[in-house]
Amino acid sequence: MDINMERNYMIFNVSELPSINFNEVLETSSETVRKSVNGTKTFVKWDGSTPACVNSLTTKEGPYDSTEILAILNGEAWFNPIDFIS
């Protein structure tokens, strides 16, 4: 069974990063999480049941599966392509 089938993602405001128990999610620290282009949102991922620290977030959006989060992360709020000057 593919582990990614059970992987879940939750987007939330960066201001709530201190609420995350990094032993319960698959990120390592608040310094290494990916942030939105404007720096106000981030996300964590986990396998299986939703961790208590994620459930307690007040600004959460999701949960999303792998396909859904990839579509979101490829959007302009999360991906800032470099403009090439010719």
KAPEBEL-V391857 format. One record per helix or strand. SS is the DSSP state (h for helix, s for strand). FROM is the first residue (numbers start at 1). LEN is the number of residues. Records with the same first field share a line. If there is no record, write none. Layout:
SS: FROM-LEN / FROM-LEN
This chain:
h: 3-3 / 14-6 / 52-4 / 66-8
s: 7-7 / 35-1 / 41-7 / 61-4
